[in-house]
Amino acid sequence: MTRRTERHGACIWIERVLGQIKAACRLPDEWEGEKLAIAIGSLYRASYWAAEIAAKDALVPISQRRNFSGPGKYSLEALSRAFEIARAEPVKPFPHLGPIVLY
């Protein structure tokens, strides 16, 4: 699998989760917000496999989640903006694990 294919797969899963939340006309709950923040951060860092896994984790049913309940601290708008920034980055040949600064 190429890096471009890995990145595309991660973007598809993040879009799917954001789309489901938007379609339900609700805010992300704590679990979804945390998992999406991890997924988007991993995408930005070019850790594409980790981004896809975190996005898929956001879809875990409430009954199977541990230690998360209630409203989240991330808004759908903020997560969507961060995703657009991360998605605009070029495909990178290897992950970057340093700090992230979003302008």
Buried (B, 14 or more C-beta within 10 A) or exposed (E): EEBEEBBBBBBEBBBBBBEBBEEEEEBBBBBBBBBBBBBBBBBBBBBBBBBBBBBBBBEBEEEEBEEBEEEBEBEBEBBBEBBEBBBEEEEBEEBEEEEEEEE
